[in-house]
Amino acid sequence: MNTSLRASAHVSHKGWYSIDWNTIQQYVKKLRQRIYRAEQNNQRRRVRILQRLLLSSKDNL
């Protein structure tokens, strides 16, 4: 997912109910899948990078 779609999913001045929850859930799910696949392939550096990305993501909150 590109950043422009993610940026539109965040809360703006419209409020809590304007959030596109499906888009956010898809992004987090795909990121978790990428972490799982990297772990299965013993790509430890990639796992750490993706985990940091997940932790710093506002979508994960």
PQR file of N, CA, C, O and H, with PARSE charges and radii, in Angstrom:
ATOM      1  N   MET A   1       0.845  -1.162   0.000 -0.4000 1.5000
ATOM      2  CA  MET A   1       0.000   0.000   0.000 -0.0000 2.0000
ATOM      3  C   MET A   1       0.896   1.233   0.000  0.5500 1.7000
ATOM      4  O   MET A   1       1.884   1.291   0.731 -0.5500 1.4000
ATOM      5  N   ASN A   2       0.555   2.183  -0.798 -0.4000 1.5000
ATOM      6  CA  ASN A   2       1.393   3.373  -0.833 -0.0000 2.0000
ATOM      7  C   ASN A   2       1.026   4.339   0.287  0.5500 1.7000
ATOM      8  O   ASN A   2      -0.034   4.236   0.904 -0.5500 1.4000
ATOM      9  H   ASN A   2      -0.248   2.136  -1.392  0.4000 1.0000
ATOM     10  N   THR A   3       1.921   5.265   0.525 -0.4000 1.5000
ATOM     11  CA  THR A   3       1.739   6.161   1.667 -0.0000 2.0000
ATOM     12  C   THR A   3       0.581   7.132   1.478  0.5500 1.7000
ATOM     13  O   THR A   3       0.011   7.600   2.464 -0.5500 1.4000
ATOM     14  H   THR A   3       2.782   5.349   0.023  0.4000 1.0000
ATOM     15  N   SER A   4       0.219   7.444   0.243 -0.4000 1.5000
ATOM     16  CA  SER A   4      -0.890   8.377   0.054 -0.0000 2.0000
ATOM     17  C   SER A   4      -2.205   7.765   0.514  0.5500 1.7000
ATOM     18  O   SER A   4      -3.051   8.475   1.058 -0.5500 1.4000
ATOM     19  H   SER A   4       0.682   7.064  -0.558  0.4000 1.0000
ATOM     20  N   LEU A   5      -2.399   6.458   0.307 -0.4000 1.5000
ATOM     21  CA  LEU A   5      -3.606   5.813   0.800 -0.0000 2.0000
ATOM     22  C   LEU A   5      -3.599   5.749   2.320  0.5500 1.7000
ATOM     23  O   LEU A   5      -4.625   5.971   2.962 -0.5500 1.4000
ATOM     24  H   LEU A   5      -1.712   5.881  -0.135  0.4000 1.0000
ATOM     25  N   ARG A   6      -2.432   5.442   2.897 -0.4000 1.5000
ATOM     26  CA  ARG A   6      -2.339   5.371   4.347 -0.0000 2.0000
ATOM     27  C   ARG A   6      -2.577   6.732   4.969  0.5500 1.7000
ATOM     28  O   ARG A   6      -3.238   6.835   6.002 -0.5500 1.4000
ATOM     29  H   ARG A   6      -1.599   5.261   2.375  0.4000 1.0000
ATOM     30  N   ALA A   7      -2.052   7.767   4.360 -0.4000 1.5000
ATOM     31  CA  ALA A   7      -2.200   9.103   4.917 -0.0000 2.0000
ATOM     32  C   ALA A   7      -3.666   9.506   4.962  0.5500 1.7000
ATOM     33  O   ALA A   7      -4.095  10.190   5.891 -0.5500 1.4000
ATOM     34  H   ALA A   7      -1.515   7.684   3.521  0.4000 1.0000
ATOM     35  N   SER A   8      -4.437   9.086   3.965 -0.4000 1.5000
ATOM     36  CA  SER A   8      -5.850   9.446   3.952 -0.0000 2.0000
ATOM     37  C   SER A   8      -6.645   8.669   4.990  0.5500 1.7000
ATOM     38  O   SER A   8      -7.764   9.048   5.334 -0.5500 1.4000
ATOM     39  H   SER A   8      -4.089   8.530   3.210  0.4000 1.0000
ATOM     40  N   ALA A   9      -6.065   7.582   5.490 -0.4000 1.5000
ATOM     41  CA  ALA A   9      -6.772   6.765   6.473 -0.0000 2.0000
ATOM     42  C   ALA A   9      -6.661   7.335   7.881  0.5500 1.7000
ATOM     43  O   ALA A   9      -7.444   6.960   8.755 -0.5500 1.4000
ATOM     44  H   ALA A   9      -5.155   7.274   5.211  0.4000 1.0000
ATOM     45  N   HIS A  10      -5.719   8.221   8.119 -0.4000 1.5000
ATOM     46  CA  HIS A  10      -5.525   8.769   9.457 -0.0000 2.0000
ATOM     47  C   HIS A  10      -6.600   9.787   9.797  0.5500 1.7000
ATOM     48  O   HIS A  10      -7.253  10.359   8.925 -0.5500 1.4000
ATOM     49  H   HIS A  10      -5.084   8.525   7.410  0.4000 1.0000
ATOM     50  N   VAL A  11      -6.753   9.986  11.074 -0.4000 1.5000
ATOM     51  CA  VAL A  11      -7.769  10.925  11.570 -0.0000 2.0000
ATOM     52  C   VAL A  11      -7.394  12.341  11.170  0.5500 1.7000
ATOM     53  O   VAL A  11      -6.272  12.789  11.408 -0.5500 1.4000
ATOM     54  H   VAL A  11      -6.222   9.521  11.782  0.4000 1.0000
ATOM     55  N   SER A  12      -8.307  13.017  10.585 -0.4000 1.5000
ATOM     56  CA  SER A  12      -8.115  14.435  10.285 -0.0000 2.0000
ATOM     57  C   SER A  12      -9.071  15.214  11.188  0.5500 1.7000
ATOM     58  O   SER A  12      -9.378  14.781  12.299 -0.5500 1.4000
ATOM     59  H   SER A  12      -9.218  12.654  10.392  0.4000 1.0000
ATOM     60  N   HIS A  13      -9.523  16.323  10.723 -0.4000 1.5000
ATOM     61  CA  HIS A  13     -10.437  17.129  11.525 -0.0000 2.0000
ATOM     62  C   HIS A  13     -11.863  16.563  11.499  0.5500 1.7000
ATOM     63  O   HIS A  13     -12.738  17.051  12.214 -0.5500 1.4000
ATOM     64  H   HIS A  13      -9.274  16.676   9.821  0.4000 1.0000
ATOM     65  N   LYS A  14     -12.088  15.554  10.689 -0.4000 1.5000
ATOM     66  CA  LYS A  14     -13.432  14.996  10.557 -0.0000 2.0000
ATOM     67  C   LYS A  14     -13.820  14.128  11.743  0.5500 1.7000
ATOM     68  O   LYS A  14     -15.000  14.033  12.078 -0.5500 1.4000
ATOM     69  H   LYS A  14     -11.377  15.158  10.108  0.4000 1.0000
ATOM     70  N   GLY A  15     -12.849  13.497  12.379 -0.4000 1.5000
ATOM     71  CA  GLY A  15     -13.164  12.739  13.573 -0.0000 2.0000
ATOM     72  C   GLY A  15     -12.945  11.248  13.448  0.5500 1.7000
ATOM     73  O   GLY A  15     -12.516  10.730  12.417 -0.5500 1.4000
ATOM     74  H   GLY A  15     -11.889  13.574  12.107  0.4000 1.0000
ATOM     75  N   TRP A  16     -13.258  10.587  14.540 -0.4000 1.5000
ATOM     76  CA  TRP A  16     -13.009   9.156  14.705 -0.0000 2.0000
ATOM     77  C   TRP A  16     -13.757   8.309  13.678  0.5500 1.7000
ATOM     78  O   TRP A  16     -13.207   7.324  13.186 -0.5500 1.4000
ATOM     79  H   TRP A  16     -13.606  11.007  15.377  0.4000 1.0000
ATOM     80  N   TYR A  17     -14.964   8.658  13.351 -0.4000 1.5000
ATOM     81  CA  TYR A  17     -15.805   7.825  12.496 -0.0000 2.0000
ATOM     82  C   TYR A  17     -15.453   7.930  11.022  0.5500 1.7000
ATOM     83  O   TYR A  17     -15.969   7.158  10.215 -0.5500 1.4000
ATOM     84  H   TYR A  17     -15.411   9.459  13.751  0.4000 1.0000
ATOM     85  N   SER A  18     -14.595   8.856  10.654 -0.4000 1.5000
ATOM     86  CA  SER A  18     -14.207   8.994   9.251 -0.0000 2.0000
ATOM     87  C   SER A  18     -13.014   8.114   8.890  0.5500 1.7000
ATOM     88  O   SER A  18     -12.566   8.135   7.744 -0.5500 1.4000
ATOM     89  H   SER A  18     -14.175   9.484  11.310  0.4000 1.0000
ATOM     90  N   ILE A  19     -12.493   7.345   9.837 -0.4000 1.5000
ATOM     91  CA  ILE A  19     -11.331   6.495   9.595 -0.0000 2.0000
ATOM     92  C   ILE A  19     -11.734   5.299   8.743  0.5500 1.7000
ATOM     93  O   ILE A  19     -12.757   4.663   8.996 -0.5500 1.4000
ATOM     94  H   ILE A  19     -12.857   7.328  10.769  0.4000 1.0000
ATOM     95  N   ASP A  20     -10.930   5.001   7.741 -0.4000 1.5000
ATOM     96  CA  ASP A  20     -11.154   3.827   6.896 -0.0000 2.0000
ATOM     97  C   ASP A  20     -10.486   2.626   7.563  0.5500 1.7000
ATOM     98  O   ASP A  20      -9.321   2.325   7.303 -0.5500 1.4000
ATOM     99  H   ASP A  20     -10.099   5.518   7.536  0.4000 1.0000
ATOM    100  N   TRP A  21     -11.247   1.939   8.433 -0.4000 1.5000
ATOM    101  CA  TRP A  21     -10.691   0.866   9.245 -0.0000 2.0000
ATOM    102  C   TRP A  21     -10.219  -0.314   8.404  0.5500 1.7000
ATOM    103  O   TRP A  21      -9.232  -0.959   8.756 -0.5500 1.4000
ATOM    104  H   TRP A  21     -12.193   2.184   8.644  0.4000 1.0000
ATOM    105  N   ASN A  22     -10.897  -0.606   7.310 -0.4000 1.5000
ATOM    106  CA  ASN A  22     -10.495  -1.729   6.464 -0.0000 2.0000
ATOM    107  C   ASN A  22      -9.106  -1.511   5.880  0.5500 1.7000
ATOM    108  O   ASN A  22      -8.300  -2.441   5.842 -0.5500 1.4000
ATOM    109  H   ASN A  22     -11.700  -0.081   7.025  0.4000 1.0000
ATOM    110  N   THR A  23      -8.822  -0.313   5.432 -0.4000 1.5000
ATOM    111  CA  THR A  23      -7.516   0.001   4.866 -0.0000 2.0000
ATOM    112  C   THR A  23      -6.420  -0.154   5.914  0.5500 1.7000
ATOM    113  O   THR A  23      -5.356  -0.706   5.632 -0.5500 1.4000
ATOM    114  H   THR A  23      -9.478   0.442   5.464  0.4000 1.0000
ATOM    115  N   ILE A  24      -6.681   0.328   7.107 -0.4000 1.5000
ATOM    116  CA  ILE A  24      -5.696   0.238   8.185 -0.0000 2.0000
ATOM    117  C   ILE A  24      -5.462  -1.216   8.572  0.5500 1.7000
ATOM    118  O   ILE A  24      -4.317  -1.628   8.761 -0.5500 1.4000
ATOM    119  H   ILE A  24      -7.545   0.777   7.336  0.4000 1.0000
ATOM    120  N   GLN A  25      -6.522  -1.993   8.690 -0.4000 1.5000
ATOM    121  CA  GLN A  25      -6.381  -3.403   9.057 -0.0000 2.0000
ATOM    122  C   GLN A  25      -5.622  -4.181   7.990  0.5500 1.7000
ATOM    123  O   GLN A  25      -4.821  -5.055   8.320 -0.5500 1.4000
ATOM    124  H   GLN A  25      -7.452  -1.659   8.537  0.4000 1.0000
ATOM    125  N   GLN A  26      -5.858  -3.883   6.729 -0.4000 1.5000
ATOM    126  CA  GLN A  26      -5.144  -4.554   5.641 -0.0000 2.0000
ATOM    127  C   GLN A  26      -3.656  -4.235   5.692  0.5500 1.7000
ATOM    128  O   GLN A  26      -2.822  -5.120   5.502 -0.5500 1.4000
ATOM    129  H   GLN A  26      -6.509  -3.174   6.460  0.4000 1.0000
ATOM    130  N   TYR A  27      -3.322  -2.974   5.949 -0.4000 1.5000
ATOM    131  CA  TYR A  27      -1.923  -2.576   6.020 -0.0000 2.0000
ATOM    132  C   TYR A  27      -1.198  -3.308   7.155  0.5500 1.7000
ATOM    133  O   TYR A  27      -0.103  -3.833   6.954 -0.5500 1.4000
ATOM    134  H   TYR A  27      -3.999  -2.255   6.104  0.4000 1.0000
ATOM    135  N   VAL A  28      -1.797  -3.343   8.327 -0.4000 1.5000
ATOM    136  CA  VAL A  28      -1.173  -3.998   9.476 -0.0000 2.0000
ATOM    137  C   VAL A  28      -1.064  -5.500   9.236  0.5500 1.7000
ATOM    138  O   VAL A  28      -0.048  -6.107   9.574 -0.5500 1.4000
ATOM    139  H   VAL A  28      -2.687  -2.916   8.490  0.4000 1.0000
ATOM    140  N   LYS A  29      -2.089  -6.099   8.661 -0.4000 1.5000
ATOM    141  CA  LYS A  29      -2.064  -7.534   8.369 -0.0000 2.0000
ATOM    142  C   LYS A  29      -0.938  -7.878   7.395  0.5500 1.7000
ATOM    143  O   LYS A  29      -0.210  -8.849   7.604 -0.5500 1.4000
ATOM    144  H   LYS A  29      -2.914  -5.606   8.386  0.4000 1.0000
ATOM    145  N   LYS A  30      -0.797  -7.094   6.343 -0.4000 1.5000
ATOM    146  CA  LYS A  30       0.266  -7.349   5.362 -0.0000 2.0000
ATOM    147  C   LYS A  30       1.647  -7.178   5.983  0.5500 1.7000
ATOM    148  O   LYS A  30       2.567  -7.938   5.682 -0.5500 1.4000
ATOM    149  H   LYS A  30      -1.388  -6.306   6.173  0.4000 1.0000
ATOM    150  N   LEU A  31       1.788  -6.194   6.835 -0.4000 1.5000
ATOM    151  CA  LEU A  31       3.074  -5.976   7.489 -0.0000 2.0000
ATOM    152  C   LEU A  31       3.413  -7.139   8.422  0.5500 1.7000
ATOM    153  O   LEU A  31       4.564  -7.571   8.477 -0.5500 1.4000
ATOM    154  H   LEU A  31       1.040  -5.577   7.079  0.4000 1.0000
ATOM    155  N   ARG A  32       2.439  -7.641   9.140 -0.4000 1.5000
ATOM    156  CA  ARG A  32       2.663  -8.808  10.003 -0.0000 2.0000
ATOM    157  C   ARG A  32       3.016 -10.039   9.181  0.5500 1.7000
ATOM    158  O   ARG A  32       3.855 -10.839   9.596 -0.5500 1.4000
ATOM    159  H   ARG A  32       1.503  -7.291   9.095  0.4000 1.0000
ATOM    160  N   GLN A  33       2.394 -10.200   8.028 -0.4000 1.5000
ATOM    161  CA  GLN A  33       2.718 -11.319   7.148 -0.0000 2.0000
ATOM    162  C   GLN A  33       4.152 -11.212   6.635  0.5500 1.7000
ATOM    163  O   GLN A  33       4.861 -12.213   6.538 -0.5500 1.4000
ATOM    164  H   GLN A  33       1.713  -9.550   7.690  0.4000 1.0000
ATOM    165  N   ARG A  34       4.569  -9.995   6.309 -0.4000 1.5000
ATOM    166  CA  ARG A  34       5.949  -9.790   5.851 -0.0000 2.0000
ATOM    167  C   ARG A  34       6.942 -10.145   6.945  0.5500 1.7000
ATOM    168  O   ARG A  34       7.991 -10.726   6.667 -0.5500 1.4000
ATOM    169  H   ARG A  34       3.993  -9.182   6.388  0.4000 1.0000
ATOM    170  N   ILE A  35       6.620  -9.798   8.190 -0.4000 1.5000
ATOM    171  CA  ILE A  35       7.490 -10.143   9.319 -0.0000 2.0000
ATOM    172  C   ILE A  35       7.562 -11.661   9.462  0.5500 1.7000
ATOM    173  O   ILE A  35       8.644 -12.215   9.660 -0.5500 1.4000
ATOM    174  H   ILE A  35       5.768  -9.325   8.416  0.4000 1.0000
ATOM    175  N   TYR A  36       6.431 -12.326   9.366 -0.4000 1.5000
ATOM    176  CA  TYR A  36       6.394 -13.781   9.496 -0.0000 2.0000
ATOM    177  C   TYR A  36       7.227 -14.456   8.401  0.5500 1.7000
ATOM    178  O   TYR A  36       8.012 -15.362   8.679 -0.5500 1.4000
ATOM    179  H   TYR A  36       5.552 -11.876   9.206  0.4000 1.0000
ATOM    180  N   ARG A  37       7.047 -14.003   7.153 -0.4000 1.5000
ATOM    181  CA  ARG A  37       7.812 -14.598   6.038 -0.0000 2.0000
ATOM    182  C   ARG A  37       9.303 -14.357   6.189  0.5500 1.7000
ATOM    183  O   ARG A  37      10.102 -15.249   5.905 -0.5500 1.4000
ATOM    184  H   ARG A  37       6.410 -13.266   6.927  0.4000 1.0000
ATOM    185  N   ALA A  38       9.689 -13.182   6.624 -0.4000 1.5000
ATOM    186  CA  ALA A  38      11.105 -12.886   6.828 -0.0000 2.0000
ATOM    187  C   ALA A  38      11.689 -13.774   7.916  0.5500 1.7000
ATOM    188  O   ALA A  38      12.822 -14.241   7.800 -0.5500 1.4000
ATOM    189  H   ALA A  38       9.040 -12.457   6.855  0.4000 1.0000
ATOM    190  N   GLU A  39      10.912 -14.008   8.978 -0.4000 1.5000
ATOM    191  CA  GLU A  39      11.371 -14.882  10.055 -0.0000 2.0000
ATOM    192  C   GLU A  39      11.530 -16.316   9.556  0.5500 1.7000
ATOM    193  O   GLU A  39      12.493 -16.996   9.910 -0.5500 1.4000
ATOM    194  H   GLU A  39       9.992 -13.629   9.071  0.4000 1.0000
ATOM    195  N   GLN A  40      10.599 -16.770   8.746 -0.4000 1.5000
ATOM    196  CA  GLN A  40      10.678 -18.128   8.201 -0.0000 2.0000
ATOM    197  C   GLN A  40      11.891 -18.305   7.289  0.5500 1.7000
ATOM    198  O   GLN A  40      12.436 -19.404   7.179 -0.5500 1.4000
ATOM    199  H   GLN A  40       9.816 -16.218   8.458  0.4000 1.0000
ATOM    200  N   ASN A  41      12.307 -17.232   6.643 -0.4000 1.5000
ATOM    201  CA  ASN A  41      13.460 -17.268   5.727 -0.0000 2.0000
ATOM    202  C   ASN A  41      14.764 -16.877   6.414  0.5500 1.7000
ATOM    203  O   ASN A  41      15.775 -16.651   5.748 -0.5500 1.4000
ATOM    204  H   ASN A  41      11.865 -16.340   6.732  0.4000 1.0000
ATOM    205  N   ASN A  42      14.744 -16.797   7.741 -0.4000 1.5000
ATOM    206  CA  ASN A  42      15.923 -16.431   8.539 -0.0000 2.0000
ATOM    207  C   ASN A  42      16.554 -15.105   8.108  0.5500 1.7000
ATOM    208  O   ASN A  42      17.777 -14.974   8.068 -0.5500 1.4000
ATOM    209  H   ASN A  42      13.923 -16.980   8.282  0.4000 1.0000
ATOM    210  N   GLN A  43      15.715 -14.138   7.792 -0.4000 1.5000
ATOM    211  CA  GLN A  43      16.179 -12.801   7.413 -0.0000 2.0000
ATOM    212  C   GLN A  43      16.040 -11.897   8.636  0.5500 1.7000
ATOM    213  O   GLN A  43      15.129 -11.073   8.724 -0.5500 1.4000
ATOM    214  H   GLN A  43      14.721 -14.245   7.825  0.4000 1.0000
ATOM    215  N   ARG A  44      16.961 -12.073   9.567 -0.4000 1.5000
ATOM    216  CA  ARG A  44      16.838 -11.389  10.856 -0.0000 2.0000
ATOM    217  C   ARG A  44      16.885  -9.874  10.744  0.5500 1.7000
ATOM    218  O   ARG A  44      16.152  -9.171  11.439 -0.5500 1.4000
ATOM    219  H   ARG A  44      17.701 -12.742   9.495  0.4000 1.0000
ATOM    220  N   ARG A  45      17.743  -9.376   9.875 -0.4000 1.5000
ATOM    221  CA  ARG A  45      17.832  -7.920   9.717 -0.0000 2.0000
ATOM    222  C   ARG A  45      16.512  -7.358   9.197  0.5500 1.7000
ATOM    223  O   ARG A  45      16.034  -6.327   9.670 -0.5500 1.4000
ATOM    224  H   ARG A  45      18.339  -9.947   9.311  0.4000 1.0000
ATOM    225  N   ARG A  46      15.930  -8.050   8.218 -0.4000 1.5000
ATOM    226  CA  ARG A  46      14.653  -7.606   7.665 -0.0000 2.0000
ATOM    227  C   ARG A  46      13.542  -7.673   8.717  0.5500 1.7000
ATOM    228  O   ARG A  46      12.674  -6.801   8.758 -0.5500 1.4000
ATOM    229  H   ARG A  46      16.319  -8.887   7.833  0.4000 1.0000
ATOM    230  N   VAL A  47      13.568  -8.701   9.564 -0.4000 1.5000
ATOM    231  CA  VAL A  47      12.577  -8.826  10.633 -0.0000 2.0000
ATOM    232  C   VAL A  47      12.664  -7.620  11.556  0.5500 1.7000
ATOM    233  O   VAL A  47      11.644  -7.022  11.898 -0.5500 1.4000
ATOM    234  H   VAL A  47      14.273  -9.409   9.530  0.4000 1.0000
ATOM    235  N   ARG A  48      13.879  -7.262  11.962 -0.4000 1.5000
ATOM    236  CA  ARG A  48      14.046  -6.109  12.860 -0.0000 2.0000
ATOM    237  C   ARG A  48      13.542  -4.819  12.214  0.5500 1.7000
ATOM    238  O   ARG A  48      12.872  -4.013  12.859 -0.5500 1.4000
ATOM    239  H   ARG A  48      14.708  -7.749  11.684  0.4000 1.0000
ATOM    240  N   ILE A  49      13.867  -4.635  10.951 -0.4000 1.5000
ATOM    241  CA  ILE A  49      13.439  -3.425  10.244 -0.0000 2.0000
ATOM    242  C   ILE A  49      11.914  -3.363  10.172  0.5500 1.7000
ATOM    243  O   ILE A  49      11.314  -2.320  10.434 -0.5500 1.4000
ATOM    244  H   ILE A  49      14.411  -5.290  10.427  0.4000 1.0000
ATOM    245  N   LEU A  50      11.296  -4.483   9.816 -0.4000 1.5000
ATOM    246  CA  LEU A  50       9.834  -4.513   9.701 -0.0000 2.0000
ATOM    247  C   LEU A  50       9.160  -4.357  11.058  0.5500 1.7000
ATOM    248  O   LEU A  50       8.110  -3.722  11.160 -0.5500 1.4000
ATOM    249  H   LEU A  50      11.783  -5.330   9.604  0.4000 1.0000
ATOM    250  N   GLN A  51       9.754  -4.929  12.095 -0.4000 1.5000
ATOM    251  CA  GLN A  51       9.185  -4.765  13.429 -0.0000 2.0000
ATOM    252  C   GLN A  51       9.236  -3.316  13.877  0.5500 1.7000
ATOM    253  O   GLN A  51       8.288  -2.813  14.480 -0.5500 1.4000
ATOM    254  H   GLN A  51      10.607  -5.445  12.011  0.4000 1.0000
ATOM    255  N   ARG A  52      10.349  -2.641  13.582 -0.4000 1.5000
ATOM    256  CA  ARG A  52      10.446  -1.213  13.911 -0.0000 2.0000
ATOM    257  C   ARG A  52       9.394  -0.416  13.149  0.5500 1.7000
ATOM    258  O   ARG A  52       8.783   0.505  13.691 -0.5500 1.4000
ATOM    259  H   ARG A  52      11.119  -3.049  13.092  0.4000 1.0000
ATOM    260  N   LEU A  53       9.190  -0.783  11.879 -0.4000 1.5000
ATOM    261  CA  LEU A  53       8.191  -0.107  11.071 -0.0000 2.0000
ATOM    262  C   LEU A  53       6.798  -0.300  11.674  0.5500 1.7000
ATOM    263  O   LEU A  53       6.007   0.641  11.736 -0.5500 1.4000
ATOM    264  H   LEU A  53       9.686  -1.531  11.438  0.4000 1.0000
ATOM    265  N   LEU A  54       6.510  -1.513  12.112 -0.4000 1.5000
ATOM    266  CA  LEU A  54       5.215  -1.795  12.714 -0.0000 2.0000
ATOM    267  C   LEU A  54       5.034  -1.021  14.023  0.5500 1.7000
ATOM    268  O   LEU A  54       3.963  -0.469  14.276 -0.5500 1.4000
ATOM    269  H   LEU A  54       7.153  -2.277  12.062  0.4000 1.0000
ATOM    270  N   LEU A  55       6.073  -0.983  14.848 -0.4000 1.5000
ATOM    271  CA  LEU A  55       5.969  -0.284  16.124 -0.0000 2.0000
ATOM    272  C   LEU A  55       5.806   1.218  15.958  0.5500 1.7000
ATOM    273  O   LEU A  55       5.124   1.862  16.755 -0.5500 1.4000
ATOM    274  H   LEU A  55       6.943  -1.432  14.642  0.4000 1.0000
ATOM    275  N   SER A  56       6.422   1.774  14.936 -0.4000 1.5000
ATOM    276  CA  SER A  56       6.344   3.221  14.744 -0.0000 2.0000
ATOM    277  C   SER A  56       5.140   3.640  13.911  0.5500 1.7000
ATOM    278  O   SER A  56       4.885   4.833  13.745 -0.5500 1.4000
ATOM    279  H   SER A  56       6.976   1.250  14.288  0.4000 1.0000
ATOM    280  N   SER A  57       4.403   2.674  13.390 -0.4000 1.5000
ATOM    281  CA  SER A  57       3.261   2.966  12.529 -0.0000 2.0000
ATOM    282  C   SER A  57       2.063   3.447  13.345  0.5500 1.7000
ATOM    283  O   SER A  57       1.710   2.839  14.355 -0.5500 1.4000
ATOM    284  H   SER A  57       4.610   1.705  13.525  0.4000 1.0000
ATOM    285  N   LYS A  58       1.452   4.519  12.912 -0.4000 1.5000
ATOM    286  CA  LYS A  58       0.242   5.003  13.572 -0.0000 2.0000
ATOM    287  C   LYS A  58      -0.918   4.055  13.297  0.5500 1.7000
ATOM    288  O   LYS A  58      -1.859   3.967  14.086 -0.5500 1.4000
ATOM    289  H   LYS A  58       1.739   5.013  12.091  0.4000 1.0000
ATOM    290  N   ASP A  59      -0.846   3.341  12.166 -0.4000 1.5000
ATOM    291  CA  ASP A  59      -1.915   2.394  11.834 -0.0000 2.0000
ATOM    292  C   ASP A  59      -1.977   1.261  12.852  0.5500 1.7000
ATOM    293  O   ASP A  59      -3.059   0.742  13.124 -0.5500 1.4000
ATOM    294  H   ASP A  59      -0.082   3.412  11.525  0.4000 1.0000
ATOM    295  N   ASN A  60      -0.852   0.874  13.412 -0.4000 1.5000
ATOM    296  CA  ASN A  60      -0.823  -0.214  14.371 -0.0000 2.0000
ATOM    297  C   ASN A  60      -1.471   0.175  15.698  0.5500 1.7000
ATOM    298  O   ASN A  60      -1.947  -0.688  16.435 -0.5500 1.4000
ATOM    299  H   ASN A  60       0.027   1.296  13.191  0.4000 1.0000
ATOM    300  N   LEU A  61      -1.488   1.459  15.999 -0.4000 1.5000
ATOM    301  CA  LEU A  61      -2.110   1.916  17.244 -0.0000 2.0000
ATOM    302  C   LEU A  61      -3.582   1.660  17.221  0.5500 1.7000
ATOM    303  O   LEU A  61      -4.279   1.978  18.184 -0.5500 1.4000
ATOM    304  H   LEU A  61      -1.101   2.160  15.401  0.4000 1.0000
TER
END
